[in-house]
């Protein structure tokens, strides 16, 4: 099962990239004094939760689910990072950093996992049907 190993490695790499993005945000982009340290640690943990779940899925029997969830969450977080730090559209853009993990946990991660699983099933059927 080399493809399963590749999928697991890819999923875990995407999870690491997502956590690295949030670590970068907490260390270099966030503003505040020493009183903000506890908040930033909490935000980092909260933002990393979707990636932790995706990593657990990828390391278990649901590799494809973890891959899809990690990929979808990373794309969404990349967009949120862009819309907060590069091209903010308003003074409340940073609130997205607080709510994005909830969206990732409840909507984006599960949708990405489902889409990746469906694509995997369709490709598996096509391979099985042609051989």
Backbone torsions as a table, in degrees:
resi	resn	phi	psi	omega
1	UNK	NA	61.7	179.1
2	UNK	-65.1	-32.0	-179.8
3	UNK	-67.2	-33.0	176.5
4	UNK	-66.7	-39.8	177.8
5	UNK	-65.1	-41.8	178.4
6	UNK	-64.1	-42.8	178.9
7	UNK	-62.7	-41.4	179.3
8	UNK	-65.0	-45.2	179.4
9	UNK	-62.2	-42.4	179.3
10	UNK	-64.6	-44.8	179.7
11	UNK	-61.4	-45.0	-179.6
12	UNK	-67.9	-32.6	175.5
13	UNK	-66.7	-42.1	177.2
14	UNK	-64.0	-39.4	176.9
15	UNK	-62.3	-43.5	178.6
16	UNK	-63.3	-40.6	178.8
17	UNK	-64.2	-39.5	178.2
18	UNK	-64.4	-44.7	177.8
19	UNK	-65.2	-39.3	178.2
20	UNK	-62.8	-39.0	177.0
21	UNK	-60.8	-44.4	-179.2
22	UNK	-71.8	-33.3	175.7
23	UNK	-66.2	-42.7	175.9
24	UNK	-59.4	-44.8	179.4
25	UNK	-60.5	-46.4	-177.7
26	UNK	-67.1	-38.5	-175.3
27	UNK	-82.6	-37.6	-170.1
28	UNK	-116.6	-20.6	-175.7
29	UNK	-104.8	-25.5	-176.3
30	UNK	-75.0	147.4	177.9
31	UNK	-114.1	152.9	178.7
32	UNK	140.8	162.2	-178.7
33	UNK	-86.8	-158.9	-178.0
34	UNK	-67.5	-21.6	177.8
35	UNK	-70.8	-16.2	-178.1
36	UNK	-86.8	-4.4	-175.8
37	UNK	-61.9	-46.3	179.9
38	UNK	-62.4	-40.3	177.9
39	UNK	-63.3	-43.8	-178.5
40	UNK	-66.1	-37.2	176.1
41	UNK	-64.7	-43.7	176.8
42	UNK	-62.1	-41.6	178.4
43	UNK	-64.8	-39.5	178.0
44	UNK	-63.4	-44.9	178.5
45	UNK	-64.4	-44.1	179.7
46	UNK	-63.1	-42.8	-179.1
47	UNK	-71.1	-24.9	-179.4
48	UNK	-86.5	-12.8	-177.2
49	UNK	-56.3	-45.3	178.6
50	UNK	-60.5	-34.6	179.5
51	UNK	-73.3	-33.0	176.2
52	UNK	-64.3	-42.1	178.5
53	UNK	-65.7	-42.9	178.5
54	UNK	-62.7	-38.3	179.3
55	UNK	-66.8	-39.4	177.4
56	UNK	-63.0	-43.2	177.7
57	UNK	-62.3	-43.8	-176.6
58	UNK	-68.2	-32.0	-179.2
59	UNK	-83.4	-13.6	178.9
60	UNK	-96.0	-143.4	-177.1
61	UNK	-89.5	-3.3	-176.8
62	UNK	-112.0	55.2	-175.8
63	UNK	-58.4	-44.9	-176.9
64	UNK	-65.0	-37.9	177.4
65	UNK	-62.6	-45.9	179.4
66	UNK	-63.1	-39.8	178.3
67	UNK	-62.1	-47.6	-179.5
68	UNK	-64.8	-42.3	179.7
69	UNK	-64.8	-45.1	-179.3
70	UNK	-63.4	-43.6	-179.1
71	UNK	-64.0	-45.4	-178.8
72	UNK	-65.0	-42.9	179.8
73	UNK	-65.1	-39.4	-179.9
74	UNK	-66.4	-40.6	177.4
75	UNK	-63.0	-45.7	-179.7
76	UNK	-64.2	-42.2	179.1
77	UNK	-68.4	-35.6	175.4
78	UNK	-62.6	-42.7	176.7
79	UNK	-63.4	-41.9	-179.9
80	UNK	-65.2	-41.7	177.5
81	UNK	-59.6	-44.2	177.9
82	UNK	-61.0	-46.2	-175.3
83	UNK	-74.1	-17.0	177.8
84	UNK	-94.7	-44.2	-171.0
85	UNK	-103.3	-25.1	-175.8
86	UNK	-103.5	-45.8	-178.5
87	UNK	-134.7	64.6	179.9
88	UNK	-67.6	141.1	-178.5
89	UNK	-102.3	-2.3	179.1
90	UNK	-172.7	175.0	-177.3
91	UNK	-73.1	-16.3	-178.9
92	UNK	-99.9	11.7	-178.0
93	UNK	-59.4	-34.4	-177.7
94	UNK	-66.3	-19.3	176.4
95	UNK	-62.2	-23.6	176.8
96	UNK	-59.4	-31.3	178.5
97	UNK	-64.5	-29.0	178.3
98	UNK	-79.1	-35.4	-174.3
99	UNK	-94.6	-18.7	-178.7
100	UNK	-60.0	-41.3	177.9
101	UNK	-59.4	-35.4	177.5
102	UNK	-65.6	-44.5	176.7
103	UNK	-61.3	-41.3	178.7
104	UNK	-62.3	-41.8	-178.5
105	UNK	-70.1	-40.1	-171.5
106	UNK	-96.6	-28.6	-172.9
107	UNK	-125.3	-59.1	-169.5
108	UNK	-68.3	-48.6	178.8
109	UNK	-59.9	-52.1	177.8
110	UNK	-60.6	-38.6	178.4
111	UNK	-65.1	-42.8	177.5
112	UNK	-63.2	-41.1	178.6
113	UNK	-62.9	-44.0	-179.4
114	UNK	-65.4	-44.2	179.7
115	UNK	-64.4	-40.5	179.0
116	UNK	-66.5	-40.6	178.3
117	UNK	-63.3	-44.3	178.9
118	UNK	-62.9	-43.2	178.3
119	UNK	-62.4	-40.8	178.3
120	UNK	-62.4	-43.5	179.2
121	UNK	-63.4	-43.9	-179.3
122	UNK	-63.9	-44.6	179.0
123	UNK	-65.3	-37.5	178.6
124	UNK	-65.0	-39.0	178.1
125	UNK	-66.6	-41.3	179.5
126	UNK	-64.4	-39.9	177.3
127	UNK	-66.9	-41.3	-179.4
128	UNK	-70.2	-33.8	-178.3
129	UNK	-76.9	-25.9	-178.1
130	UNK	-91.4	-7.1	-175.9
131	UNK	-108.4	NA	NA
